[in-house]
Amino acid sequence: MQYRRFGKIGWKVSALGFGCMRLPSHDGRPFSGKIRQRESVKMIRYAIEHGVNYIDTAYVYHEGKSEGLVKEALRGEYGTEVHVATKSPIWMIEKQKDFDTYLNRQLRRLGTRRVDLYLFHGLNEMSWRNKVLKHNLIKKAEAARKDGRIGHLGFSFHDKFHVFKQIVDGHEGWDFCQIQYNYMDVLNQAGAKGLKYAAERGLGVVVMEPLLGGRLANPPDHIRKIIRRTINRRTPADIALQWIWNQDEVSLILSGMSTMSQVKQNIRSAGASGIGSMEAGELGLVDRLRTEYTSKTPISCTKCGYCMPCPNGVDIPENFELYNEGFIHADVGTARLHYSRFTKKDKKASSCKGCKKCEKKCPQALPISQLMRRVHSVLGEGRPYPLS
């Protein structure tokens, strides 16, 4: 196992962290509460035995069962060898005292009086303003750090870079952050700019979704052919992981592993990782893969934002991004899931009224109103992607 500096905290953390969100389940459903406990415990302990020293969970993972599973896995000597991170369910907090209610419940679930690392979960512009700032939750978190229930404070993030910068600058006491980052997300969410911004300020940076929910590990055939012709000795997953580990701003990669095979493969990859270790040809391959993916984009939206704000509340760039990702990764199911569960009703393509005000401002001259109907028909109504 390779180890890296965890920002200003100064710990040496394993290049690979174990994310406890995608553990194997009895019913086969992703994120199910019916965890295969013996198998999951065995996987986590195998990872620890092979050098992994960062375990990540959250209040809501596996329908609230993940933290209890982590407790079982870390019984005995295993619990002395790792740093445990869990997350406050910010969206569930309605009043200030709820922060302590959830934290104390999590400590009981984990069987400890203190959690090493505590994060505000999934911050975005709305939750930062309407939860953290409104209820002064940073004050509550700092009080918990002072009384010993929290070791180090951070946040995980899902929004745009300017929001990320606002949150980083909003509290001098952040120790670390967790961002979505992979070779297809260099310009999305916090992106490469956010990674560098946080690292420059001494924050440990934990990378989640390094394989984009598994899509970069199981790419379409045209991507596999390019990899086989260029670097046949590496798997698609290993290429994606090594590209992230190659960057010195990254403290560790979190992987949500579902099988022992994945654990072993990722440990092997982590053992071969290093800052600046990728060859020029390998870096060039990643650039080529990114170009190949984006060349298949069916809607040529550049996410410039000139079309916004929509008078009807539609998030035009987000709808186009979901549609494009479902197409280029040959994974319409994930795009539909995100559209149905995570895109707010008034922001969906279905809320477009066809006023065409956005079209007058679009530098790409896209027929946005017409395309919104196409997006909703595929993502909202289950129709197949059109051939052209």
N, C-alpha and C positions, 0 to 999 in steps of 0.2 A: 504494500500500500504506500502511496505517496501522501505527504502531508504538506499543508499550506498555511500561511499565516492568516488568522481570522481577524483582520482589521486591527483596530486599536485595542481590542480585547487582548490580543497577543497570543491566544491559544494556537497550537498546531492542530488543525483539524484535518481529518481524512479528506482526500480529494473527492471521495464519494460519500454522500450521506444517504441514509435509508429513510425514504418517505413512506409513512404508514397510511396511505390513502387508497392504495390499489391492492390490498392483500387478497389472497385467494378466499373464495366464499363457497359455501355449500350449495347455494342456489345458482351460482354462476353469474349473478348480476354484478356489474361494476359498482363499487362503493357499498355493497350490501352489508347489513348488520350481522348477517349469518357467517361470520368469519370462520375459516378453518383454523382453529386455534393451534393445534399441535403443529401443523405444517407452517403456519405463520411464525410461531415461536422459533421453530427450527431454522427458518430462513434468517430471521433477525440475529439469532445467536451465531449462525454460521458467518454472517457478515461481520459481527463483532470479533469473532475468533480470527478473522482474516484482516483485521485492522480498521474496520469502520468504527468511528467513534462519535458520530453525530446521528441522532435518531429524531425524526420530525413527525409530529402528529398534530391534531387539532380537536377542538371540542366536538365538531360535527362529523368528523371523518367516520365512515362506516356506521352511519346512523347513531353516532354517539358511543360506539363500542371500541374505537381504536385506542383511546387512552388506557382503557382497562387491559387491552391486549398487550400494550407496551409494558404495563406494570408486570404482567406475567412473564414476559420475555426477559425482563431485567432483574428477575429475582436472583439473589445471591451475588456472586462475583461479577456477573454481567453488568449490574447496575453501577459498579464502581469504575467502569472503564469507558463510559460514554457521557456525552453532553446531550441532554434531552431538551427539545424545543416543542412548545405547544402554543396554541393561538386563542386569543379572546374572540368570541363570536360577536363582533362589533354590531352587526345589523340586528341582533337580538336585544341589544341594550336600549331600554326605554327611559331609564333614570340612572343617576350616578351610582347609586348603591348596587345596581345590577352588576357592575364591574367586579365587585368583591364577591357577589353571589356566585358568578360563573367561575372566577379564579379559585375560590375555596372548593367548589365542586370538582374542578379539574385536579386540584392537589389530592383530594380524596381518591379520585379515580386512579391517579398515578401512584398512589401510596407513598406520598412524600410531603414534607413540609415546605419544600422549596423546589421551584423549577429553574433550571439553569438559564433557559432562554424563553422569553415570552414575547409574542408578537400580537399587534393589532392585526386582525385577519382581513385580508383582501381590501385594503384601503383604496378608495377612489375619491373623486372630488366631493361627491354627495356624503359619503360616510365620514370623511375627514371633517367636513363642515357641520353636518347635522348630528353626528354622534360624538366624535372625539372632541371637537371644539365646543359644541353646544353643552356637553355634559362635563367638560373639563376632565376628560379621562386621563390625560397625561399626568395631571396632579395625582389622580388615584393610582396610576401605575408607579409613579415615583414614590408614593407612600408605601406601596407594596414592596418596592425595591428596598426602601429604607428599613422596613420591618422584617426583611429577609425572605419573603415569599417568592420574590423574583430576583434572579441573579442579574440578567442583562435584558435590555429592552430593545425591541425592534418592531418592524412592520412588514407585512407582505403587501403586494401592490398589483393592481390591475386598472390602469388608466393611461393617460397620455403623459409625455415627458414633462410638460409645464406643471402638471399636477404633482408629479413625482418630486420635482425640484421644490415646489411649495411645501411639501410635507417634510422633505429632508431639512429644509431651512427652518421649518416650523418648531423644531425642538433641538436644542444643543445636546440633549442627553441620549440621542439614538446611539446604539452600539452596532447595529447591523440592520440589514434589510434583505428582503427576498423578492426577486423579480423573475418574470417570465423572460427567458432569453435563449435563443438558438439561432442557427445560421439563417433562418427565414424570418426572424423577428428583430433584426438589427435596427429597423426603423419603426417597429411597432411598440406600443406601450412605453415603458421606460427606455428600452432599446439600448444601443451601444452608448449613446450620450448619457443615459441614466447610470449605466454601469460605471463609466468613468467618473461621473459627477460624485457618486456615492463613495467610490474608492478614494478619490482625491481628498475627501473629508474624513477619511479614516474609518469608514464603516466597513464591517465585514459584509461581503455580498454573496448571498446564497442564490444559486440559479435553480429555478424550477422549470418544468416543461422543456428540458433540454432536447427531447425528441418530439416535441410538439404533439403530446398525447399519443406517442407511438407512431405517428405518421412518417417521421423521418427514418424510423427503423424498418418500416415496411412500405417503401415507396412504390409508385407505379412502375411498370415494366420499363418504360423509356428511361427512367432514372437509374434503375438497376443496370441496364445495359451500359450506360456511361461509366458507372463505377467499375463494372467488370472489365471494361476495355482499358480503364486508366490505372486503377489500383486494386487489383483482384484480391490482394492479401488482406484487405480491410473490409469489414461489414459496413453496411449503411449506418448502423447504430454507432459503431466505433468511430467512424469518420465524424459524425455529428458531435459526439462527446469530446473527442480529441481537439476539435476546433474550439470548443469552449475552454477546455483546460489549458489550451495554448496561451490564453490571455491572463496576464498577471493580476488584473483587477478582480478576477474571480477567486473567491475563497473556497467554495466547494459546489459540487453539483448534487442536487437531490434527485433521486430516482425512485419512483413509486413502482416497486417490483412485485410481480404477481406469481412468479414461479422461482424455484430454486435455480433453474437454468439461467434465468435472467440475472439472479444474484451473482452467480459464478462468472457469467460473461462480463458483467459490469465491474466486478472486482478485478478481473484480468485487464480490462481497459484502464481502470484507475491506476493499476500497478505500472502500466506503460506510459502514463501521462506525464506531462511536464510543461512548464512555461517556456514558450518558444521552441518546442520540440518538433513541431510539424515542418516538413520540408516544403519548399516553394511549390513543388508539383502538387502536393496535397492541398495546400491553401488555394492553389489555382483551380483544383477540382471542385472545392467547395463553392468558389465563385461561379464556376460553370454550372453546378447544380442549381444554385440560386437563380441564375439567368434562365436555365431550362424550365424551372418551375414557373417563374413569372412570365415567361414567353407564352405559356399556355393559358394565361389569364383571359377569361372571356369578356370581361368588362374593363376597359382601359382607364379606370379611375386611378388617379395618382394620389388621392387623399389630400389634396391641397386645401380643402375646406372652403373654397370660394362659394360653394353652393349653400353654405350654412350661414345663419340658422334658417331652418325650414319653418315657414309660418304655421305649419301644422304639427311641428315637433318631431318629424321623421329624422333619424340620424342616417343621413344618406350615405356617407362614407362607410359606416359600420355595416350597413346592409350589403353594400357592394363587396366589402371585405369578406364577409361570411360566405356570400355566394361564390366568390372567386376561390376561396380556400377549399370549399367543398368540391369544386371542380378540379383544381390543379392537384389536389392530393387524392383524388378519386375516393372521397370520403364524405358523401352527401349526408350520411347519417349523423355525423358529429355536427355538421353545419345546421341541420334541422333541429337537433337537440338544443344547441345554443340559441337558435332563433326562438324556439318555443319556450324555453325555461329562463333564459337570461336576458333576452332583449325585451325591454319594457314595451307594453302594448302600444303606447302612443309614439314610440320610436321605430316601430316596425314598418316595413314597406307597405303593409296593408293600410296604414294611416295616410298614405299619399292621396291628396285630393285632385291631383292633376292640374294644379294652378300654373305650372311651368315657370314660376319665378326663378327657380334654381337654374333652369336651362339657359337663361339669359346671362348667367354669371359663370357658367362652366367653361374653363379654358379648353377642354377637350371636346366641346360641343356635343356632349352625350345627350341622347333623348331620355333624360332621367325619369320622367313620368312613365314612359313606356317600359323602361327597364325595371322600375319599381314593381310593376304588375308581374313581370317575369320572375323577379326575385321571390315575391310572395307565392306565386304559383308553384315554384320548386321547393322553397323552404317551408312555406306555410300550408300548402295544399297537397304536397307529396307528389307532384308531377315530375317526370324526369327532366334532366337538363336538355334543352333544345340542341339539335345538332349544329346549329349555326346561330 
